Each structure stands twice: as structure tokens, then as C-alpha cells.
Amino acid sequence: MKTTLKHLFVLTAIFSLAVSCSSDDDAPEPAPPAEVGMKSFGFYANDNPGVLLSDYVIEDITTNDISISLPNETDLTNLVASFTTTEGDVVKVGSVVQVSGTTPNDFSAAVEYLVTEGTTNEIYTVSVGKMASSVWSLYASYTEDDISDISLRINPSTGLPYVAYISQRESPDDRKMNLINYDGTAWNRIGAQDFSNFRARSVDLAFNAAGDPFVSFLENTDVREASIMTYEGGSWGYVGGAPYTGTKAGDNALAITSDNTIYGFYIHDERGDDRRSVFSKTFSGGAWSDLTITGRSGAARVVKSKVMNDVVYVAALDFGNLQSVSVYKYENGAWTTLADKMKENEENTIYSYDLELDVDEDGNVYLAYAENNGPSTDYQLRVKKYDAEASTWSTIGDLVATSQVRDFALAVNKFNVPMLLFQDDTKTPTFLPFDNDVNNWGTQVSFAASDASSLKLEVAPNGISYASFLVSNQLSLHKFDSPDNQ
């Protein structure tokens, strides 16, 4: 009996050991820690309207310290970040769950993002800096042709600067229209050289929403009419098949809305009761139609136009009674007068050769012109702003003193800051930005050129500014951008 029990004990022990070994083999492996991590991070213009004009994104994050530089003018206190993470992660800043492309944060100091899945987490520290302030640099020179007059515009589809110009030829009858652009490496001619049929004057360039170019100019037909031509199907042709005014014109301007309606503005120059009156026509559905500018009366020497958010703005430098300026807008089929024969004092004279117009995204209107302070006083450049919300005009900053008041340019950047390009006493192009911190004009910047003419200033959709001018009939194009983008 003892032997039998002993054998039974041994068998039981062996069986228990076997069962124990089998259980160890079948036990599940402990779960690996969850994979967490930030894959990309940045700021998109669409998520930050009115704050950013371009996207700034790190596509492949390899460190927990993330650094991004934004333009110097950027307000960092309420930025919306976009990010991607590994699957299943929850992202928080403090106790606030972050939604990519939605949740704003103050990035004026470093922000810590906690990325978590289960019991696994990673901390990413985001530091947002600012790029160096923008500076002017020579972007390109065009020396393949002699030029007498230019219009600088930015193609809204490509962001490239285009220059429409009139060639400077020995015979005046050979001075005709041309269009070129600069793609960052080379100049490109759009269509044929000297594509207009007659001698051209007073050029204005515009684009439709698709980026097709339209050029308005005066040409010496029998009566010096205003024409608008467009580049289509590989060649230039008249809008409407011929010059559109049918009468002699003294100045011209062009505007195009998103529905492809073309607005031609011109100063009637035939002798008679309505000489120097401002007229307007529209081209839509294959035909030109007259468009009366309601509220407009009197003579003018200069007419300018601008389209902003599908509203057409028109400014006229009124001629007579010591000159004045008037501004109108056309919206939803109706005209509104924003300024009627405006000047600072009835005894002042406004110089009758130039007027500049621009409009910001909020519908505020900016004018630049030269005005004196009464008889026997010098002309000075004045910039005025129309506050769309308050419906009031005010002078921006101090008047700008220069003996050269016949050629200047005005533009408003994407931060609604006005900028002036003018000639100093030696006709050197001089850039003057407005400084909101001191509520006056900032530091002047002079270009390395003298005796310049045909000054132009434009801002691209991405916020980069361009300036162009002529020196000895040669075109110079400059770019205003941060050195960090070079």
C-alpha cells in the first residue's frame, strides 16, 4: 500500500508540472505600449483668415521641439494650428482637447502639446518665431526693349508680376503695346511684340478671375480712341472687335468683376459741352453698353479704377476751379458717391497730373494726390483714407514733401497698411510705409536709381510687394519680402 501511494504522488507531481508548463506556454504576451506622436504641424492661411497669407507647415516632425517662423507682422495671440498624429491619439493643451484646424491658442510664448493614447504620452513644445522684416531687393531688370510707359499688375491665378508697356521707338507711330511677365528666373513675352495696331498711350493692365490679361490704352486712330485688348487663343484681339469709345479719349482705366463683366472708364476729349467728362461702358454678353456714373458731373484730367470683393471703385481728379478729387463705388447695380469734389480748403490747388487709388479688403478707400496749402505754397503729397464703417475721410500721416509730384504710386498691403512710392527731389524712387505704432509715416527707403519715371507699386495675393519703374527707358522690378524667404 505504501508503495502504491508513493507512485501515485510521483504521478500527480509530474502531471501538475506538465499542466503548469502548458499554462505558461499559452499565456498571452503583454500588450506593447501604444504608439503616439505628432507627424506634422503648422498654420494654414485658410484656418487663419486675415492673419496669414500663406501656409507654414512642417510636414515631417522628427523632434519634440517644434519651431516655426511666421511673417514679422503676424499677430501670434490667436492662431489656429493644424496637425496630424499617429492613429488614435488625443491631443491637449492644458486641459483643452485640440481639434486640428479649429482650436486657437496664444503662441506669443511656447505652447506644450500633450499627445496621449491609453497610458502612453508624448509632450511636444511648439515655439513660434517671427521672420526678419521685409526688405527691398532688385528682382529683375528688363533690357531687351526700350520702354516709355508701364502698368504693373499681379496675376491673381499665378501670383506672377506682369508688366504691360509701350515700346519706345524712334518713330512715334511705332510705339505700341507689349506684355511680359517674370516667373522668378526669366522674362516671358505674352503674345506678339508691339501687338497694337496704332501708336499707344496711357496703359492700364487688369486680369479676370481666371488670370487672363486685359490691356486698356489709348491708341492713335483718327481720333485717339480708348481700346481694350485681351490675349486669347494665342493672339491679341480687341474686346468687342474694335476700339470701344468711338470718340476721342484723354485718359482711361479698366476694371473686371468675377462674372467677367469688363468696365471701361475714359475721359471724353471731343470739343463740346461734355469735354473732359468721365464716361463708362461695360462689356458683357458680347456687346458694349453705356453705363452712366450716377452723381458724377464736371470735367476731369485723370481717372482710376479698382475692384475689391466685386465692388467697382472709380476715382477722378476733377479739372477746373483749382481741381479736386471725387470717388464713387458701383455695387449691386447702383452707384454711391464717396467723395464729391473733395479737397482740404477751397483756396488750395490740387496738382492736375496724377491721382492714385487703392482699396483694402474691408472696403476702406485710399487716395494719393498732390495738394498745396493755398496760393504761393508748395505742393505736397497727401494720402487720404475713407473709413467704410464710419463713412468719413481723413488724412493719413503727415504730408510728404517733395518737389516731384507728378509721378507716384500707392498700394495697401494685406495687413491694410498703406505704402507710398514717390520721387524725391532727384527723382530717386523712395518707398514710404505707414507705421501704425506711431500713427505716421515710417522710415523712407531709397532705391539705387535716380531720374526714374513711371513708378508703380503692387501687392501680390501672398502679401509680397513689387515695385517697378523706368530708368533711361529700361525696366527695373524690385521685390519686398523677408530675407528668410530668399
C-alpha positions as CSV (number, residue, x, y, z in Angstrom):
1,M,0.0,0.0,0.0
2,K,2.8,2.5,0.8
3,T,4.4,1.7,-2.5
4,T,1.2,2.4,-4.4
5,L,0.7,5.8,-2.6
6,K,4.3,6.8,-3.3
7,H,3.9,6.1,-7.0
8,L,0.6,8.0,-7.1
9,F,2.3,11.0,-5.5
10,V,5.0,11.0,-8.1
11,L,2.5,10.8,-11.0
12,T,0.5,13.6,-9.5
13,A,3.5,15.8,-9.2
14,I,4.6,15.1,-12.8
15,F,1.0,15.9,-14.1
16,S,0.9,19.1,-12.2
17,L,4.3,20.2,-13.6
18,A,3.1,19.3,-17.1
19,V,-0.1,21.3,-16.7
20,S,1.9,24.2,-15.2
21,C,4.3,24.3,-18.2
22,S,1.4,24.1,-20.6
23,S,-0.3,27.1,-19.0
24,D,2.9,29.2,-19.2
25,D,3.2,28.5,-23.0
26,D,-0.4,29.5,-23.7
27,A,-0.4,32.8,-21.7
28,P,-0.9,36.0,-23.9
29,E,2.1,38.3,-24.4
30,P,1.8,41.6,-22.6
31,A,0.5,44.4,-24.9
32,P,3.2,46.7,-26.3
33,P,2.9,50.4,-25.4
34,A,0.7,52.5,-27.7
35,E,2.4,54.4,-30.5
36,V,1.9,58.2,-30.0
37,G,3.4,61.0,-31.9
38,M,3.0,64.3,-33.8
39,K,3.6,63.7,-37.5
40,S,3.0,67.2,-38.9
41,F,2.3,70.6,-37.5
42,G,1.7,74.1,-38.9
43,F,-0.5,77.0,-39.7
44,Y,-2.7,77.3,-42.8
45,A,-3.9,80.6,-44.3
46,N,-7.4,79.2,-44.7
47,D,-7.6,78.5,-41.0
48,N,-6.3,81.9,-40.1
49,P,-8.1,84.4,-42.4
50,G,-6.9,88.0,-42.2
51,V,-3.8,86.8,-40.2
52,L,-1.8,84.6,-42.6
53,L,-1.5,84.9,-46.4
54,S,0.5,81.7,-46.9
55,D,0.8,78.2,-45.3
56,Y,3.6,77.5,-42.9
57,V,3.8,73.8,-42.2
58,I,6.4,71.2,-41.1
59,E,5.4,68.0,-42.9
60,D,7.7,65.5,-41.2
61,I,8.3,66.1,-37.5
62,T,11.4,64.3,-36.1
63,T,11.8,66.0,-32.7
64,N,9.7,67.0,-29.8
65,D,10.8,70.6,-30.1
66,I,8.9,72.2,-33.0
67,S,9.9,75.7,-34.3
68,I,8.1,77.7,-37.0
69,S,8.8,81.2,-38.1
70,L,5.9,83.4,-39.4
71,P,6.0,86.8,-41.1
72,N,7.0,89.7,-38.9
73,E,3.6,91.3,-38.9
74,T,1.7,88.3,-37.7
75,D,-0.4,88.5,-34.5
76,L,0.6,85.4,-32.6
77,T,-2.0,85.7,-29.9
78,N,-4.9,83.8,-31.6
79,L,-3.6,81.3,-34.1
80,V,-5.2,78.1,-35.2
81,A,-2.8,75.2,-35.7
82,S,-3.3,72.2,-37.9
83,F,-1.6,68.9,-37.1
84,T,-1.6,65.1,-37.8
85,T,-0.8,62.4,-35.3
86,T,-0.5,58.6,-35.2
87,E,-3.8,56.8,-35.2
88,G,-5.9,57.0,-32.0
89,D,-4.1,59.9,-30.3
90,V,-5.8,62.5,-28.2
91,V,-4.1,66.0,-28.2
92,K,-4.4,68.5,-25.4
93,V,-3.1,71.9,-24.4
94,G,-3.5,72.0,-20.7
95,S,-7.0,70.5,-20.2
96,V,-8.3,71.7,-23.6
97,V,-8.7,69.0,-26.2
98,Q,-7.2,70.3,-29.5
99,V,-9.0,69.9,-32.8
100,S,-6.8,70.3,-35.8
101,G,-7.7,73.4,-37.9
102,T,-10.1,74.6,-35.3
103,T,-8.7,75.3,-31.8
104,P,-6.9,78.6,-31.4
105,N,-4.0,79.2,-29.0
106,D,-1.8,82.1,-27.9
107,F,1.7,81.4,-29.5
108,S,3.4,84.5,-28.2
109,A,5.1,82.1,-25.8
110,A,5.9,78.4,-26.2
111,V,2.9,76.0,-26.2
112,E,3.1,72.4,-24.9
113,Y,1.0,69.8,-26.7
114,L,0.3,66.6,-24.8
115,V,-0.3,63.7,-27.2
116,T,-1.8,60.7,-25.5
117,E,-3.1,57.2,-26.2
118,G,-4.0,55.0,-23.3
119,T,-1.3,55.3,-20.7
120,T,1.4,56.4,-23.3
121,N,2.0,60.1,-23.9
122,E,4.5,62.5,-25.5
123,I,4.9,66.2,-25.0
124,Y,5.7,68.5,-27.9
125,T,6.8,72.0,-27.3
126,V,5.9,74.5,-30.1
127,S,7.8,77.7,-30.4
128,V,6.6,80.3,-33.0
129,G,9.1,83.0,-34.0
130,K,9.0,85.8,-36.5
131,M,10.9,86.2,-39.8
132,A,13.1,89.1,-40.4
133,S,11.4,92.2,-41.6
134,S,10.8,92.5,-45.3
135,V,13.4,94.4,-47.3
136,W,13.5,95.6,-50.9
137,S,15.8,93.9,-53.4
138,L,16.3,94.0,-57.1
139,Y,14.2,91.2,-58.5
140,A,14.8,91.5,-62.2
141,S,15.8,94.1,-64.9
142,Y,14.4,94.0,-68.4
143,T,16.8,95.3,-71.0
144,E,15.5,93.7,-74.2
145,D,13.4,96.7,-75.2
146,D,13.2,100.5,-74.7
147,I,10.1,101.4,-72.8
148,S,8.1,104.6,-72.4
149,D,5.2,103.8,-70.1
150,I,4.2,100.8,-67.9
151,S,1.4,99.2,-65.9
152,L,2.4,96.7,-63.2
153,R,-0.2,94.1,-62.0
154,I,-0.1,90.7,-60.3
155,N,-1.8,87.8,-61.9
156,P,-4.4,86.5,-59.3
157,S,-4.1,83.0,-60.7
158,T,-0.4,82.6,-60.7
159,G,0.9,85.3,-58.4
160,L,3.4,86.4,-61.0
161,P,4.1,90.1,-61.7
162,Y,3.1,91.2,-65.2
163,V,4.2,94.5,-66.9
164,A,2.3,96.0,-69.8
165,Y,4.4,98.5,-71.6
166,I,4.6,100.8,-74.5
167,S,7.7,100.4,-76.6
168,Q,9.9,103.4,-77.1
169,R,10.6,103.6,-80.8
170,E,12.3,106.2,-83.0
171,S,9.1,106.8,-84.9
172,P,6.2,107.7,-82.6
173,D,3.8,105.7,-84.8
174,D,5.8,102.5,-83.9
175,R,5.3,102.9,-80.1
176,K,2.9,100.1,-79.4
177,M,1.6,97.7,-76.7
178,N,3.5,94.8,-75.2
179,L,3.0,92.5,-72.2
180,I,5.7,90.5,-70.3
181,N,5.9,88.6,-67.0
182,Y,8.6,87.4,-64.7
183,D,8.5,83.8,-63.5
184,G,11.3,84.1,-60.9
185,T,14.0,83.1,-63.4
186,A,13.2,84.7,-66.7
187,W,11.1,87.2,-68.5
188,N,8.4,85.9,-70.8
189,R,6.6,87.7,-73.6
190,I,2.9,87.3,-73.8
191,G,1.9,87.1,-77.5
192,A,3.5,89.2,-80.2
193,Q,5.8,92.2,-79.8
194,D,4.1,95.5,-80.5
195,F,0.7,93.9,-80.8
196,S,-1.5,97.0,-81.0
197,N,-2.5,98.4,-84.4
198,F,-1.6,102.1,-83.8
199,R,0.5,104.2,-81.6
200,A,-0.4,103.6,-77.9
201,R,-0.6,105.8,-74.8
202,S,-1.8,105.6,-71.2
203,V,-1.7,101.9,-70.4
204,D,-3.7,100.1,-67.7
205,L,-3.5,96.3,-67.1
206,A,-6.1,94.0,-65.4
207,F,-6.9,90.3,-65.1
208,N,-10.1,88.4,-64.9
209,A,-10.5,85.7,-62.2
210,A,-9.1,83.0,-64.4
211,G,-5.8,85.1,-64.9
212,D,-6.5,86.2,-68.5
213,P,-4.8,89.5,-69.2
214,F,-6.7,92.6,-70.5
215,V,-4.9,95.8,-71.5
216,S,-6.6,99.2,-71.8
217,F,-4.9,102.0,-73.6
218,L,-5.4,105.0,-75.9
219,E,-4.4,104.5,-79.5
220,N,-3.9,107.0,-82.3
221,T,-6.7,106.0,-84.6
222,D,-8.1,109.0,-86.5
223,V,-9.5,110.4,-83.2
224,R,-7.3,108.7,-80.5
225,E,-9.8,106.3,-79.1
226,A,-9.6,104.1,-76.0
227,S,-9.2,100.3,-76.6
228,I,-9.2,97.2,-74.5
229,M,-7.4,94.1,-75.9
230,T,-7.1,90.6,-74.4
231,Y,-4.8,87.6,-75.0
232,E,-6.9,84.7,-76.1
233,G,-6.2,81.6,-78.2
234,G,-2.5,82.5,-78.7
235,S,-3.1,86.0,-80.0
236,W,-4.2,89.5,-79.0
237,G,-7.6,90.8,-80.1
238,Y,-10.0,93.7,-79.3
239,V,-12.7,93.3,-76.8
240,G,-15.7,93.9,-78.9
241,G,-13.7,93.8,-82.1
242,A,-12.6,97.4,-82.2
243,P,-11.7,100.4,-80.0
244,Y,-14.7,100.8,-77.7
245,T,-15.1,104.6,-77.2
246,G,-15.9,105.7,-80.7
247,T,-14.7,109.2,-79.7
248,K,-11.5,110.9,-78.7
249,A,-10.4,110.0,-75.2
250,G,-8.0,111.7,-72.8
251,D,-7.4,109.1,-70.1
252,N,-8.6,105.5,-69.5
253,A,-9.0,102.9,-66.8
254,L,-10.1,99.3,-66.6
255,A,-11.9,97.0,-64.2
256,I,-13.1,93.4,-64.3
257,T,-15.5,91.7,-61.9
258,S,-15.7,87.9,-61.2
259,D,-18.7,87.5,-63.6
260,N,-16.3,88.6,-66.4
261,T,-18.0,92.0,-66.9
262,I,-15.5,94.4,-68.2
263,Y,-15.7,98.1,-67.2
264,G,-14.0,100.7,-69.4
265,F,-13.7,104.2,-68.0
266,Y,-12.4,107.1,-70.1
267,I,-12.3,110.8,-70.2
268,H,-14.2,112.2,-73.2
269,D,-11.9,114.6,-75.1
270,E,-14.0,115.8,-78.1
271,R,-14.7,119.5,-78.1
272,G,-18.2,120.4,-76.8
273,D,-20.2,120.8,-73.6
274,D,-19.1,117.4,-72.2
275,R,-15.4,117.6,-73.0
276,R,-13.3,116.0,-70.2
277,S,-16.4,114.3,-68.7
278,V,-15.9,110.8,-67.3
279,F,-17.7,108.1,-69.2
280,S,-18.1,104.4,-68.6
281,K,-19.0,101.4,-70.7
282,T,-19.4,97.7,-69.8
283,F,-18.8,94.7,-72.0
284,S,-21.0,91.6,-71.2
285,G,-22.7,89.1,-73.4
286,G,-20.6,90.0,-76.4
287,A,-21.5,93.7,-76.6
288,W,-20.6,97.1,-75.2
289,S,-23.2,99.1,-73.2
290,D,-23.2,102.6,-71.8
291,L,-23.1,102.9,-68.0
292,T,-23.8,106.3,-66.5
293,I,-21.9,107.2,-63.3
294,T,-24.8,108.4,-61.3
295,G,-23.9,111.5,-59.3
296,R,-20.9,112.4,-61.4
297,S,-20.6,115.8,-63.1
298,G,-17.9,118.1,-64.3
299,A,-14.5,117.8,-66.1
300,A,-11.6,115.5,-65.1
301,R,-8.0,115.1,-66.1
302,V,-7.3,111.6,-64.5
303,V,-9.5,108.6,-63.9
304,K,-8.5,105.4,-61.9
305,S,-10.4,102.3,-61.0
306,K,-10.1,99.3,-58.7
307,V,-12.2,96.2,-58.0
308,M,-12.3,94.8,-54.5
309,N,-14.7,92.0,-53.5
310,D,-16.6,92.5,-56.7
311,V,-17.3,96.2,-55.9
312,V,-16.0,98.6,-58.6
313,Y,-14.4,101.8,-57.3
314,V,-13.7,104.8,-59.5
315,A,-11.7,108.0,-58.6
316,A,-11.4,111.1,-60.7
317,L,-9.1,114.1,-60.5
318,D,-11.5,116.9,-61.2
319,F,-10.3,119.6,-63.5
320,G,-11.2,123.3,-63.0
321,N,-11.7,125.5,-60.0
322,L,-8.3,124.7,-58.7
323,Q,-9.0,121.0,-59.0
324,S,-10.5,118.5,-56.5
325,V,-11.0,114.7,-56.2
326,S,-14.1,112.6,-56.4
327,V,-14.7,108.9,-55.6
328,Y,-17.6,106.5,-56.5
329,K,-18.4,102.9,-56.0
330,Y,-20.6,100.6,-58.1
331,E,-22.2,97.7,-56.2
332,N,-25.3,95.6,-56.9
333,G,-26.2,97.8,-60.0
334,A,-26.1,101.1,-58.1
335,W,-23.6,104.0,-57.8
336,T,-22.7,105.6,-54.4
337,T,-20.7,108.8,-54.2
338,L,-18.0,108.5,-51.5
339,A,-16.4,111.9,-52.2
340,D,-17.7,114.8,-54.4
341,K,-15.1,117.3,-55.4
342,M,-13.1,116.9,-52.2
343,K,-10.1,119.0,-51.0
344,E,-8.9,120.4,-47.8
345,N,-9.7,124.1,-48.5
346,E,-11.4,126.0,-51.3
347,E,-8.2,128.1,-51.8
348,N,-6.0,125.0,-52.2
349,T,-5.0,123.7,-55.6
350,I,-4.6,120.0,-56.4
351,Y,-1.9,119.2,-58.9
352,S,-3.7,118.0,-62.0
353,Y,-1.3,115.3,-63.3
354,D,-1.6,112.3,-61.0
355,L,-4.0,110.5,-58.7
356,E,-3.6,107.1,-57.1
357,L,-6.4,104.8,-55.8
358,D,-6.4,101.6,-53.8
359,V,-8.9,99.7,-51.6
360,D,-8.4,97.3,-48.8
361,E,-10.3,94.1,-48.0
362,D,-12.6,95.9,-45.7
363,G,-13.7,98.4,-48.3
364,N,-11.7,101.3,-47.0
365,V,-10.6,103.6,-49.8
366,Y,-7.1,105.2,-50.1
367,L,-6.2,108.2,-52.4
368,A,-2.9,109.8,-53.0
369,Y,-2.5,113.2,-54.8
370,A,-0.6,116.4,-54.5
371,E,-2.1,119.5,-52.9
372,N,-0.8,122.9,-51.8
373,N,-1.9,125.0,-48.9
374,G,-3.2,128.0,-50.7
375,P,-1.7,130.4,-53.2
376,S,2.1,130.6,-53.4
377,T,2.7,127.4,-51.3
378,D,4.4,124.2,-52.3
379,Y,2.6,121.1,-53.4
380,Q,2.9,118.1,-51.0
381,L,1.8,114.5,-51.4
382,R,-1.4,113.8,-49.4
383,V,-2.8,110.3,-48.7
384,K,-6.4,110.2,-47.6
385,K,-8.5,107.2,-46.3
386,Y,-12.2,106.7,-46.5
387,D,-13.4,104.7,-43.5
388,A,-16.1,102.4,-44.9
389,E,-17.7,101.8,-41.5
390,A,-17.8,105.4,-40.4
391,S,-18.3,106.9,-43.9
392,T,-15.6,109.5,-43.2
393,W,-12.4,110.8,-44.9
394,S,-9.2,111.6,-43.0
395,T,-5.6,112.4,-44.0
396,I,-3.1,109.5,-43.3
397,G,0.0,110.8,-41.5
398,D,1.9,113.9,-42.3
399,L,2.1,115.4,-45.8
400,V,5.1,114.2,-47.8
401,A,7.3,117.0,-49.0
402,T,9.0,116.6,-52.4
403,S,9.5,118.8,-55.4
404,Q,8.5,115.9,-57.7
405,V,4.7,115.5,-57.5
406,R,3.9,114.3,-61.0
407,D,4.7,110.6,-60.6
408,F,4.0,108.4,-57.6
409,A,2.3,105.2,-56.6
410,L,0.1,104.0,-53.8
411,A,-0.7,100.5,-52.5
412,V,-2.3,98.9,-49.4
413,N,-0.7,95.7,-48.2
414,K,-2.6,92.6,-46.9
415,F,-2.4,94.0,-43.3
416,N,-4.3,97.1,-44.5
417,V,-1.1,99.3,-44.2
418,P,-0.8,102.0,-46.9
419,M,2.5,102.3,-48.7
420,L,3.7,105.1,-50.9
421,L,6.3,105.1,-53.7
422,F,7.4,108.6,-54.8
423,Q,10.3,110.5,-56.3
424,D,12.5,112.6,-54.1
425,D,14.0,115.9,-55.3
426,T,16.4,114.0,-57.5
427,K,13.7,111.7,-58.9
428,T,15.1,108.8,-56.9
429,P,12.3,106.3,-56.2
430,T,11.6,106.3,-52.5
431,F,9.4,103.9,-50.5
432,L,7.5,105.1,-47.6
433,P,5.4,102.7,-45.4
434,F,2.9,103.8,-42.8
435,D,3.8,102.9,-39.2
436,N,0.8,102.0,-37.1
437,D,2.9,102.1,-33.9
438,V,3.5,105.9,-34.3
439,N,0.4,106.6,-36.4
440,N,2.5,108.3,-39.0
441,W,4.8,107.5,-41.9
442,G,7.7,105.3,-41.1
443,T,11.3,105.2,-42.4
444,Q,12.0,106.1,-46.0
445,V,13.8,103.6,-48.2
446,S,15.5,104.9,-51.4
447,F,16.2,102.7,-54.3
448,A,19.6,102.7,-56.0
449,A,18.4,104.6,-59.0
450,S,17.9,108.2,-60.0
451,D,15.9,110.1,-62.6
452,A,13.3,107.3,-62.5
453,S,9.8,107.5,-64.0
454,S,6.6,105.6,-64.3
455,L,6.6,104.4,-60.7
456,K,4.3,101.5,-59.9
457,L,3.6,99.6,-56.7
458,E,1.6,96.4,-56.3
459,V,0.9,93.7,-53.7
460,A,0.6,90.0,-54.6
461,P,-2.1,87.7,-53.1
462,N,0.6,86.1,-50.9
463,G,1.5,89.5,-49.4
464,I,4.8,90.1,-51.3
465,S,5.0,93.6,-52.7
466,Y,6.6,94.6,-56.0
467,A,7.8,98.0,-57.3
468,S,8.7,98.9,-60.8
469,F,10.0,102.0,-62.6
470,L,11.9,103.1,-65.6
471,V,15.4,104.5,-65.8
472,S,16.7,105.5,-69.2
473,N,13.8,103.7,-70.8
474,Q,14.8,100.4,-69.1
475,L,12.5,98.5,-66.7
476,S,13.6,97.7,-63.1
477,L,11.5,95.3,-61.0
478,H,12.0,95.1,-57.2
479,K,10.6,92.7,-54.6
480,F,9.7,93.4,-51.0
481,D,10.0,90.2,-48.9
482,S,11.6,88.8,-45.8
483,P,15.2,87.6,-46.3
484,D,14.1,84.3,-44.7
485,N,12.1,83.6,-47.9
486,Q,15.0,84.3,-50.2
